[in-house]
């Protein structure tokens, strides 16, 4: 692992950034859901603090990347937590009309709501970073190449999160679809953990995982747009009024 810069190294950095961006659709949706309970002004701030921690962890983990192979338990914990989020969302808001509103922010470990959210973002970044770093180590043995590709990839993901938050504010009903995608990501992590333990005999190819995310996101967007149409909203309100009678 040297510091000598070659043209191939720059190509590798570019490929790592593109790879991170291609694989970050589900990651970005999960992080967007995590900061959604905060007021809009604090959402951006939480992501800014989170990105500093993500940078620090990415550098630290890259230096000790060889040990990440033994961190399969992180996928178990991360997958279980990501499955808990949609269960809580749909369980606490069985009424379709109430699910469209922003979820209520909660605190834990004696922290404020804001810092609790930052911690959640940091821990989720840790789960998502492991696979990316292992892929990067497989593409290059130069530390600076792996770190540069990873950090630039994180920046790309944060830009994507910002766009997703704008979309959620415009179409609140897309939150339901986002939680469905979060559930899928949780299932994928648990399957990867069980595959590592040889409990299941197959591993979900990345292109299939990404394809499912894109399909779910497209379906969520269509669902949210249709719900925002005045005619459909009026019909739904009228139907609800008749039921209440």
Secondary structure, 3 states (H helix, E strand, C coil): CCCCCCHHHHHHHHHHHHHHHHHHHHHHHHHHHHHHCCCHHHHHHHHHHHHHHHHHHHHHHHHCHHHHHHCHHHHHHHHHHHHHHHHHHHHHCCCHHHHCCCCCCCCCCCCCHHHHHHHHHHHHHHHHHHHHHHHHHHHCCCHHHHHHHHHHHHHHHHHHHHHHHHHHHHCCCHHHHHHHHHHHHHHHHHHHHHHHCCCCCCCCCHHHHHHHHHHHHHHHHHHHHHHHCHHHHHHHHHHHHHHHC
